[in-house]
Each structure stands twice: as C-alpha cells, then as structure tokens.
Amino acid sequence: MQVSQYLSQAFAALGDPTRLAILGRLAAEGDLTVQDLAQPFAMSLPAVSQHLKVLEQAGFIARGKDGQRRPCRLRPERLKETAGWFEHTRAAWEARFDRLEDFIANFPTQALPHQNGTKGDGNE
C-alpha cells in the first residue's frame, strides 16, 4: 500500500469519534470482544462491527479467536507509524518557521518601506 493511501485510510478511520473511543478503550483495557466494546455505545452490534472493520482495514486493530470469544486487540505499531508521519511533518514545518524567523531577523531594515513611502536608514 502506498504511503498516501495508507495515511488516507488511517485518517479516515481516526476521524470518527466512535472509532477513537474504541481505540482508547483497547489501549486502556487490553483485548475486548465486540460485545464489550459495544457496551458504552447506543448502537447495534452490527454497527460496532462495522467500526471495527474500518479500524481493522486501516491496520489499527486485529481480531483473534479464543475459543468462543473473538477478542479485538490494538496494533500499536500502526499507531506509531501514523504518529511518525505527524512528527515528521511537524519537524518539517518547525524547520520552515525557523528559517523564516532567521530571514526576518536578518532582513535589512533599510529595505523596508516606511509609512511615508520612503526608505529609512534605521535612525528614525
């Protein structure tokens, strides 16, 4: 899967408050069944299962089989990959802002037009 396709799928999955709540519960409580995950929501089991399908397709959870139970577990490595994209993007923007700040700090004030339309010598 291409990076842009993976990120689109990841952000679509993370863009829903129910799915975020499901991920939060799995992170806090460990493996849970669909019925466990459905408890706090006012929705049917098939609706919760649909949310789980989206999270599974995005790689955020895995479903297992333990006898009669079908526990869902968090895949933290996928969250780490998504967080890595945010970190990379944040670092790139910070570097750009640092360069802009340096440019502005070193910009000669004589080159700036003053309110009266003339160039100043910095002694006004």
ABEGO torsion letter per residue (X at the ends): XBAAAAAAAAAAAAABAAAAAAAAAAAAAEBBBAAAAAAABBBBAAAAAAAAAAAAAAGABBBBBBEABBBBBBBAAAAAAAAAAAAAAAAAAAAAAAAAAAAAAABBAAABBBAAGBBBAGAX
